[in-house]
Amino acid sequence: MSSKKTDTTFRMAGMAGLAIVLGLVLWAQQESKPHAHEGAHDHSDPAQHGQETAGQPLDADRAEAMGPSGAVKDGVRVVEYDAFQYGFAPDPLVVRAGEKVRLLVKSRDVSHGAMIPEADFSTDMPTGDRKPAEFTAPARSGEYPVFCSVFCGPGHGDMRGRLLVLPSKQEEGHHDE
C-alpha cells in the first residue's frame, strides 16, 4: 500500500470515528432531555420529585390533641409561616376545614416557595419582610403535604411540611378564638 493510500485510509477512519463520537454525544443529549410526553422539569411540581400529593385521613385522637395554628381575625385564620433549609414552621400548619387562611410568609435564609396542591395554593417566600398569601383550606379534614416550590439547594426535593386540616367548627361543635 502506498503512503498516499495509507494516509487517505487513516483520514477516512478518523472521520468515521469522529462521526461515531458525535452521534453518541447527540444521542446522549437527546436521552437526557425530558421527552415530549413528560414535559419539562418543574421544581414547583412535587409529583416530579416522587412526592405523594393526595391528602391522608386524619387520626381522630391526634386531631383532638391539636389546636389550630395562629388566630382568627375578622373571620380569617392568620398564621406567621416560615421556610428554612429544609423545612417549614409551624409544622404541621393546623387549620379548620373550609376556613379562609392568611399566611404571613417569610424565608429565614434563601428564597423558598410554599405549595399546597390540595388547596390550589402556591406562593413565593422572600427573605426580609413578611408577605401575605391566602387560600381556603380543603373542605375535607385530613393531612396534606406542603412542598417548597422554589429551588433552594441540594435538599429541595425533600423539603416538605404538613397541612393538618381539622373538621370544621360545625362538624365538631367547637369554637376557636
ROTORNU-357540 format. One record per atom (N, C-alpha, C): atom name; residue in three letters; x, y, z. Coordinates in steps of 0.02 Angstrom, whole numbers, plus 50000, padded with zeros to 5 digits. Layout:
% residues N
("CA","Ala",(X,Y,Z))
...
***
This chain:
% residues 177
("N","Met",(50042,49941,50000))
("CA","Met",(50000,50000,50000))
("C","Met",(50044,50062,50000))
("N","Ser",(50029,50110,49957))
("CA","Ser",(50070,50170,49953))
("C","Ser",(50054,50215,50013))
("N","Ser",(50100,50261,50025))
("CA","Ser",(50091,50306,50081))
("C","Ser",(50031,50352,50071))
("N","Lys",(50015,50369,50007))
("CA","Lys",(49957,50411,49992))
("C","Lys",(49893,50374,50009))
("N","Lys",(49889,50310,49992))
("CA","Lys",(49830,50269,50008))
("C","Lys",(49824,50259,50083))
("N","Thr",(49880,50248,50117))
("CA","Thr",(49881,50239,50190))
("C","Thr",(49856,50302,50224))
("N","Asp",(49881,50360,50201))
("CA","Asp",(49860,50425,50230))
("C","Asp",(49785,50435,50220))
("N","Thr",(49759,50420,50161))
("CA","Thr",(49687,50426,50147))
("C","Thr",(49647,50379,50191))
("N","Thr",(49670,50318,50200))
("CA","Thr",(49636,50268,50242))
("C","Thr",(49631,50293,50314))
("N","Phe",(49687,50320,50340))
("CA","Phe",(49687,50345,50409))
("C","Phe",(49640,50406,50417))
("N","Arg",(49639,50449,50366))
("CA","Arg",(49594,50507,50369))
("C","Arg",(49522,50484,50369))
("N","Met",(49506,50435,50326))
("CA","Met",(49437,50409,50323))
("C","Met",(49418,50377,50390))
("N","Ala",(49463,50338,50419))
("CA","Ala",(49450,50305,50483))
("C","Ala",(49441,50358,50537))
("N","Gly",(49481,50411,50536))
("CA","Gly",(49475,50464,50586))
("C","Gly",(49409,50501,50580))
("N","Met",(49387,50515,50518))
("CA","Met",(49323,50549,50508))
("C","Met",(49265,50503,50529))
("N","Ala",(49270,50440,50514))
("CA","Ala",(49218,50393,50536))
("C","Ala",(49214,50390,50612))
("N","Gly",(49272,50389,50644))
("CA","Gly",(49274,50389,50717))
("C","Gly",(49243,50452,50747))
("N","Leu",(49259,50510,50717))
("CA","Leu",(49229,50572,50740))
("C","Leu",(49153,50572,50730))
("N","Ala",(49130,50545,50674))
("CA","Ala",(49058,50542,50662))
("C","Ala",(49024,50498,50714))
("N","Ile",(49056,50442,50732))
("CA","Ile",(49027,50397,50783))
("C","Ile",(49025,50433,50850))
("N","Val",(49079,50467,50869))
("CA","Val",(49080,50503,50933))
("C","Val",(49028,50558,50934))
("N","Leu",(49022,50596,50880))
("CA","Leu",(48973,50649,50875))
("C","Leu",(48902,50620,50881))
("N","Gly",(48890,50565,50847))
("CA","Gly",(48825,50532,50851))
("C","Gly",(48809,50510,50922))
("N","Leu",(48858,50482,50958))
("CA","Leu",(48847,50461,51027))
("C","Leu",(48833,50520,51073))
("N","Val",(48868,50575,51063))
("CA","Val",(48857,50635,51104))
("C","Val",(48786,50662,51092))
("N","Leu",(48766,50667,51029))
("CA","Leu",(48699,50692,51014))
("C","Leu",(48646,50645,51041))
("N","Trp",(48656,50580,51037))
("CA","Trp",(48609,50532,51064))
("C","Trp",(48603,50539,51140))
("N","Ala",(48660,50547,51174))
("CA","Ala",(48660,50554,51247))
("C","Ala",(48624,50618,51268))
("N","Gln",(48634,50673,51231))
("CA","Gln",(48599,50735,51247))
("C","Gln",(48524,50727,51238))
("N","Gln",(48504,50693,51186))
("CA","Gln",(48432,50683,51173))
("C","Gln",(48401,50641,51227))
("N","Glu",(48436,50590,51251))
("CA","Glu",(48409,50546,51304))
("C","Glu",(48404,50583,51371))
("N","Ser",(48447,50633,51383))
("CA","Ser",(48445,50668,51447))
("C","Ser",(48391,50722,51449))
("N","Lys",(48364,50741,51392))
("CA","Lys",(48310,50791,51390))
("C","Lys",(48244,50758,51408))
("N","Pro",(48198,50796,51439))
("CA","Pro",(48131,50767,51451))
("C","Pro",(48097,50750,51385))
("N","His",(48062,50695,51384))
("CA","His",(48025,50677,51324))
("C","His",(47963,50720,51320))
("N","Ala",(47937,50728,51260))
("CA","Ala",(47880,50772,51249))
("C","Ala",(47821,50754,51293))
("N","His",(47811,50689,51305))
("CA","His",(47754,50669,51346))
("C","His",(47765,50681,51420))
("N","Glu",(47828,50691,51440))
("CA","Glu",(47843,50702,51511))
("C","Glu",(47839,50776,51530))
("N","Gly",(47850,50820,51482))
("CA","Gly",(47852,50891,51497))
("C","Gly",(47918,50911,51528))
("N","Ala",(47930,50975,51534))
("CA","Ala",(47992,51000,51562))
("C","Ala",(47991,50991,51638))
("N","His",(48051,50986,51667))
("CA","His",(48056,50979,51740))
("C","His",(48034,51045,51772))
("N","Asp",(47993,51040,51823))
("CA","Asp",(47967,51098,51856))
("C","Asp",(47976,51089,51931))
("N","His",(48019,51130,51962))
("CA","His",(48032,51123,52034))
("C","His",(47971,51134,52076))
("N","Ser",(47920,51166,52049))
("CA","Ser",(47860,51178,52087))
("C","Ser",(47811,51120,52083))
("N","Asp",(47827,51068,52046))
("CA","Asp",(47782,51010,52040))
("C","Asp",(47808,50953,52083))
("N","Pro",(47777,50942,52142))
("CA","Pro",(47802,50890,52187))
("C","Pro",(47799,50820,52156))
("N","Ala",(47754,50808,52110))
("CA","Ala",(47749,50742,52079))
("C","Ala",(47813,50726,52040))
("N","Gln",(47849,50777,52017))
("CA","Gln",(47912,50766,51981))
("C","Gln",(47969,50751,52029))
("N","His",(47956,50757,52093))
("CA","His",(48006,50739,52144))
("C","His",(47986,50675,52180))
("N","Gly",(47939,50637,52151))
("CA","Gly",(47917,50574,52180))
("C","Gly",(47876,50583,52243))
("N","Gln",(47845,50640,52252))
("CA","Gln",(47807,50652,52313))
("C","Gln",(47733,50637,52303))
("N","Glu",(47702,50608,52353))
("CA","Glu",(47630,50596,52352))
("C","Glu",(47596,50663,52367))
("N","Thr",(47545,50680,52328))
("CA","Thr",(47511,50744,52339))
("C","Thr",(47441,50736,52368))
("N","Ala",(47416,50676,52371))
("CA","Ala",(47347,50666,52397))
("C","Ala",(47347,50671,52473))
("N","Gly",(47292,50695,52500))
("CA","Gly",(47284,50701,52572))
("C","Gly",(47277,50633,52605))
("N","Gln",(47297,50629,52668))
("CA","Gln",(47291,50568,52706))
("C","Gln",(47236,50577,52758))
("N","Pro",(47201,50524,52776))
("CA","Pro",(47149,50530,52827))
("C","Pro",(47177,50557,52893))
("N","Leu",(47136,50592,52929))
("CA","Leu",(47157,50622,52992))
("C","Leu",(47144,50573,53049))
("N","Asp",(47194,50563,53091))
("CA","Asp",(47188,50521,53150))
("C","Asp",(47147,50561,53202))
("N","Ala",(47087,50538,53219))
("CA","Ala",(47041,50575,53263))
("C","Ala",(47072,50590,53331))
("N","Asp",(47109,50543,53360))
("CA","Asp",(47140,50556,53426))
("C","Asp",(47193,50611,53421))
("N","Arg",(47232,50607,53368))
("CA","Arg",(47284,50658,53358))
("C","Arg",(47253,50726,53344))
("N","Ala",(47200,50727,53305))
("CA","Ala",(47166,50790,53289))
("C","Ala",(47138,50823,53352))
("N","Glu",(47111,50782,53397))
("CA","Glu",(47082,50807,53459))
("C","Glu",(47135,50844,53501))
("N","Ala",(47197,50820,53497))
("CA","Ala",(47251,50850,53537))
("C","Ala",(47280,50913,53505))
("N","Met",(47268,50924,53441))
("CA","Met",(47297,50981,53405))
("C","Met",(47248,51040,53405))
("N","Gly",(47275,51098,53417))
("CA","Gly",(47235,51159,53409))
("C","Gly",(47257,51194,53346))
("N","Pro",(47213,51234,53315))
("CA","Pro",(47232,51269,53254))
("C","Pro",(47290,51318,53265))
("N","Ser",(47329,51328,53214))
("CA","Ser",(47386,51375,53215))
("C","Ser",(47360,51446,53212))
("N","Gly",(47400,51493,53237))
("CA","Gly",(47383,51564,53231))
("C","Gly",(47320,51583,53267))
("N","Ala",(47286,51634,53242))
("CA","Ala",(47225,51660,53273))
("C","Ala",(47176,51682,53219))
("N","Val",(47112,51680,53235))
("CA","Val",(47060,51703,53189))
("C","Val",(47050,51778,53200))
("N","Lys",(47057,51817,53145))
("CA","Lys",(47047,51889,53147))
("C","Lys",(47000,51908,53090))
("N","Asp",(46944,51937,53107))
("CA","Asp",(46894,51957,53056))
("C","Asp",(46874,51898,53012))
("N","Gly",(46866,51840,53042))
("CA","Gly",(46843,51781,53005))
("C","Gly",(46896,51745,52964))
("N","Val",(46960,51767,52970))
("CA","Val",(47014,51736,52932))
("C","Val",(47067,51711,52981))
("N","Arg",(47089,51649,52972))
("CA","Arg",(47143,51622,53014))
("C","Arg",(47209,51651,52990))
("N","Val",(47245,51687,53033))
("CA","Val",(47308,51719,53016))
("C","Val",(47364,51682,53051))
("N","Val",(47414,51662,53011))
("CA","Val",(47469,51622,53038))
("C","Val",(47535,51648,53009))
("N","Glu",(47584,51661,53052))
("CA","Glu",(47652,51676,53029))
("C","Glu",(47683,51609,53009))
("N","Tyr",(47704,51604,52946))
("CA","Tyr",(47728,51541,52918))
("C","Tyr",(47797,51552,52888))
("N","Asp",(47847,51516,52913))
("CA","Asp",(47917,51524,52892))
("C","Asp",(47942,51464,52853))
("N","Ala",(47990,51478,52809))
("CA","Ala",(48026,51425,52773))
("C","Ala",(48100,51432,52789))
("N","Phe",(48135,51376,52790))
("CA","Phe",(48207,51375,52801))
("C","Phe",(48233,51312,52768))
("N","Gln",(48299,51309,52757))
("CA","Gln",(48327,51249,52728))
("C","Gln",(48326,51195,52781))
("N","Tyr",(48289,51144,52778))
("CA","Tyr",(48242,51120,52728))
("C","Tyr",(48178,51101,52762))
("N","Gly",(48140,51151,52783))
("CA","Gly",(48077,51138,52817))
("C","Gly",(48034,51201,52822))
("N","Phe",(47978,51193,52857))
("CA","Phe",(47930,51247,52867))
("C","Phe",(47912,51251,52941))
("N","Ala",(47892,51310,52964))
("CA","Ala",(47870,51317,53033))
("C","Ala",(47811,51366,53034))
("N","Pro",(47757,51349,53069))
("CA","Pro",(47749,51288,53109))
("C","Pro",(47737,51227,53063))
("N","Asp",(47758,51170,53089))
("CA","Asp",(47746,51107,53055))
("C","Asp",(47722,51056,53106))
("N","Pro",(47659,51036,53102))
("CA","Pro",(47612,51049,53049))
("C","Pro",(47579,51118,53055))
("N","Leu",(47556,51143,52998))
("CA","Leu",(47513,51202,52996))
("C","Leu",(47443,51175,53007))
("N","Val",(47409,51197,53060))
("CA","Val",(47344,51169,53078))
("C","Val",(47289,51220,53066))
("N","Val",(47239,51200,53027))
("CA","Val",(47182,51244,53011))
("C","Val",(47118,51202,53014))
("N","Arg",(47061,51235,53006))
("CA","Arg",(46997,51200,53005))
("C","Arg",(46972,51194,52933))
("N","Ala",(46935,51141,52920))
("CA","Ala",(46909,51127,52853))
("C","Ala",(46868,51186,52827))
("N","Gly",(46882,51207,52765))
("CA","Gly",(46844,51259,52732))
("C","Gly",(46857,51330,52754))
("N","Glu",(46899,51341,52804))
("CA","Glu",(46909,51410,52826))
("C","Glu",(46959,51447,52782))
("N","Lys",(46951,51513,52780))
("CA","Lys",(46997,51555,52743))
("C","Lys",(47060,51564,52786))
("N","Val",(47119,51556,52754))
("CA","Val",(47182,51559,52790))
("C","Val",(47226,51613,52758))
("N","Arg",(47255,51656,52799))
("CA","Arg",(47304,51706,52776))
("C","Arg",(47371,51688,52809))
("N","Leu",(47417,51668,52767))
("CA","Leu",(47485,51655,52791))
("C","Leu",(47525,51718,52782))
("N","Leu",(47563,51736,52834))
("CA","Leu",(47611,51790,52829))
("C","Leu",(47678,51756,52821))
("N","Val",(47700,51749,52758))
("CA","Val",(47757,51706,52742))
("C","Val",(47822,51745,52741))
("N","Lys",(47875,51708,52757))
("CA","Lys",(47942,51736,52757))
("C","Lys",(47992,51679,52756))
("N","Ser",(48048,51689,52722))
("CA","Ser",(48102,51641,52723))
("C","Ser",(48155,51664,52773))
("N","Arg",(48182,51617,52810))
("CA","Arg",(48234,51633,52859))
("C","Arg",(48304,51634,52828))
("N","Asp",(48312,51606,52767))
("CA","Asp",(48379,51602,52739))
("C","Asp",(48381,51620,52665))
("N","Val",(48363,51573,52621))
("CA","Val",(48365,51585,52548))
("C","Val",(48293,51588,52522))
("N","Ser",(48284,51606,52460))
("CA","Ser",(48217,51607,52431))
("C","Ser",(48186,51538,52431))
("N","His",(48123,51535,52451))
("CA","His",(48085,51473,52453))
("C","His",(48017,51488,52423))
("N","Gly",(47976,51437,52420))
("CA","Gly",(47906,51444,52400))
("C","Gly",(47867,51393,52440))
("N","Ala",(47802,51402,52443))
("CA","Ala",(47759,51354,52476))
("C","Ala",(47703,51336,52427))
("N","Met",(47690,51271,52422))
("CA","Met",(47637,51248,52377))
("C","Met",(47598,51193,52413))
("N","Ile",(47531,51201,52411))
("CA","Ile",(47486,51151,52440))
("C","Ile",(47438,51132,52383))
("N","Pro",(47453,51077,52348))
("CA","Pro",(47413,51058,52290))
("C","Pro",(47339,51051,52305))
("N","Glu",(47321,51021,52361))
("CA","Glu",(47250,51009,52378))
("C","Glu",(47211,51074,52389))
("N","Ala",(47246,51129,52405))
("CA","Ala",(47214,51193,52416))
("C","Ala",(47223,51240,52356))
("N","Asp",(47254,51214,52302))
("CA","Asp",(47268,51254,52243))
("C","Asp",(47304,51318,52263))
("N","Phe",(47356,51310,52305))
("CA","Phe",(47392,51366,52334))
("C","Phe",(47466,51362,52317))
("N","Ser",(47494,51418,52297))
("CA","Ser",(47566,51423,52285))
("C","Ser",(47587,51496,52294))
("N","Thr",(47642,51506,52329))
("CA","Thr",(47669,51574,52338))
("C","Thr",(47744,51570,52346))
("N","Asp",(47778,51625,52328))
("CA","Asp",(47849,51629,52343))
("C","Asp",(47856,51653,52415))
("N","Met",(47913,51638,52445))
("CA","Met",(47925,51658,52515))
("C","Met",(47992,51695,52517))
("N","Pro",(47988,51761,52510))
("CA","Pro",(48050,51800,52507))
("C","Pro",(48082,51808,52576))
("N","Thr",(48146,51824,52575))
("CA","Thr",(48180,51842,52638))
("C","Thr",(48161,51914,52653))
("N","Gly",(48169,51934,52715))
("CA","Gly",(48153,52004,52733))
("C","Gly",(48083,52009,52763))
("N","Asp",(48043,52055,52736))
("CA","Asp",(47976,52068,52763))
("C","Asp",(47929,52010,52749))
("N","Arg",(47879,52002,52792))
("CA","Arg",(47828,51952,52781))
("C","Arg",(47781,51972,52725))
("N","Lys",(47758,51923,52688))
("CA","Lys",(47713,51934,52632))
("C","Lys",(47648,51897,52645))
("N","Pro",(47590,51930,52638))
("CA","Pro",(47527,51894,52648))
("C","Pro",(47510,51851,52587))
("N","Ala",(47484,51792,52600))
("CA","Ala",(47461,51746,52547))
("C","Ala",(47401,51708,52575))
("N","Glu",(47347,51705,52536))
("CA","Glu",(47285,51674,52561))
("C","Glu",(47263,51614,52521))
("N","Phe",(47228,51569,52556))
("CA","Phe",(47197,51512,52524))
("C","Phe",(47139,51489,52567))
("N","Thr",(47097,51448,52539))
("CA","Thr",(47043,51417,52576))
("C","Thr",(47063,51346,52590))
("N","Ala",(47058,51326,52653))
("CA","Ala",(47077,51258,52673))
("C","Ala",(47032,51207,52638))
("N","Pro",(47059,51148,52623))
("CA","Pro",(47017,51096,52594))
("C","Pro",(46955,51083,52636))
("N","Ala",(46900,51066,52604))
("CA","Ala",(46837,51054,52639))
("C","Ala",(46837,50989,52677))
("N","Arg",(46882,50944,52660))
("CA","Arg",(46886,50879,52693))
("C","Arg",(46943,50878,52743))
("N","Ser",(46930,50858,52805))
("CA","Ser",(46984,50854,52854))
("C","Ser",(47033,50800,52833))
("N","Gly",(47095,50808,52854))
("CA","Gly",(47148,50761,52836))
("C","Gly",(47216,50794,52841))
("N","Glu",(47266,50757,52822))
("CA","Glu",(47335,50782,52822))
("C","Glu",(47357,50789,52750))
("N","Tyr",(47382,50848,52731))
("CA","Tyr",(47402,50863,52663))
("C","Tyr",(47474,50886,52661))
("N","Pro",(47511,50871,52608))
("CA","Pro",(47581,50892,52604))
("C","Pro",(47587,50965,52584))
("N","Val",(47641,50996,52609))
("CA","Val",(47662,51063,52588))
("C","Val",(47732,51054,52558))
("N","Phe",(47743,51082,52499))
("CA","Phe",(47806,51074,52465))
("C","Phe",(47839,51142,52453))
("N","Cys",(47905,51142,52448))
("CA","Cys",(47941,51202,52427))
("C","Cys",(47936,51204,52351))
("N","Ser",(47917,51262,52324))
("CA","Ser",(47908,51269,52252))
("C","Ser",(47962,51310,52218))
("N","Val",(48014,51329,52255))
("CA","Val",(48070,51367,52227))
("C","Val",(48134,51330,52245))
("N","Phe",(48175,51314,52194))
("CA","Phe",(48237,51277,52208))
("C","Phe",(48278,51314,52260))
("N","Cys",(48296,51280,52314))
("CA","Cys",(48329,51313,52371))
("C","Cys",(48394,51279,52392))
("N","Gly",(48416,51230,52355))
("CA","Gly",(48478,51196,52372))
("C","Gly",(48472,51121,52363))
("N","Pro",(48524,51084,52382))
("CA","Pro",(48525,51012,52369))
("C","Pro",(48471,50973,52406))
("N","Gly",(48443,50999,52459))
("CA","Gly",(48390,50964,52496))
("C","Gly",(48319,50983,52473))
("N","His",(48314,51023,52420))
("CA","His",(48250,51048,52396))
("C","His",(48198,50993,52385))
("N","Gly",(48218,50939,52352))
("CA","Gly",(48171,50886,52335))
("C","Gly",(48141,50852,52395))
("N","Asp",(48175,50857,52452))
("CA","Asp",(48149,50825,52514))
("C","Asp",(48117,50875,52561))
("N","Met",(48115,50939,52542))
("CA","Met",(48086,50990,52586))
("C","Met",(48010,50986,52583))
("N","Arg",(47981,50970,52640))
("CA","Arg",(47908,50966,52643))
("C","Arg",(47885,50981,52713))
("N","Gly",(47823,51001,52716))
("CA","Gly",(47789,51013,52779))
("C","Gly",(47721,50980,52776))
("N","Arg",(47680,50993,52827))
("CA","Arg",(47614,50962,52829))
("C","Arg",(47561,51014,52844))
("N","Leu",(47505,51008,52810))
("CA","Leu",(47445,51047,52825))
("C","Leu",(47397,50998,52857))
("N","Leu",(47380,51011,52919))
("CA","Leu",(47334,50969,52956))
("C","Leu",(47266,51005,52957))
("N","Val",(47217,50976,52924))
("CA","Val",(47151,51008,52919))
("C","Val",(47104,50972,52968))
("N","Leu",(47084,51009,53019))
("CA","Leu",(47038,50983,53069))
("C","Leu",(46966,50990,53043))
("N","Pro",(46920,50951,53069))
("CA","Pro",(46850,50959,53049))
("C","Pro",(46828,51031,53064))
("N","Ser",(46780,51056,53025))
("CA","Ser",(46755,51124,53035))
("C","Ser",(46722,51129,53104))
("N","Lys",(46714,51190,53127))
("CA","Lys",(46681,51201,53192))
("C","Lys",(46611,51172,53192))
("N","Gln",(46576,51177,53136))
("CA","Gln",(46508,51150,53132))
("C","Gln",(46508,51074,53140))
("N","Glu",(46559,51041,53110))
("CA","Glu",(46563,50968,53115))
("C","Glu",(46577,50946,53186))
("N","Glu",(46620,50984,53221))
("CA","Glu",(46639,50964,53289))
("C","Glu",(46599,50997,53343))
("N","Gly",(46570,51056,53328))
("CA","Gly",(46534,51093,53379))
("C","Gly",(46581,51131,53425))
("N","His",(46644,51143,53401))
("CA","His",(46694,51179,53440))
("C","His",(46697,51252,53418))
("N","His",(46726,51293,53462))
("CA","His",(46734,51364,53445))
("C","His",(46806,51383,53459))
("N","Asp",(46839,51414,53409))
("CA","Asp",(46907,51440,53417))
("C","Asp",(46901,51514,53430))
("N","Glu",(46951,51542,53463))
("CA","Glu",(46960,51614,53472))
("C","Glu",(46905,51656,53443))
***
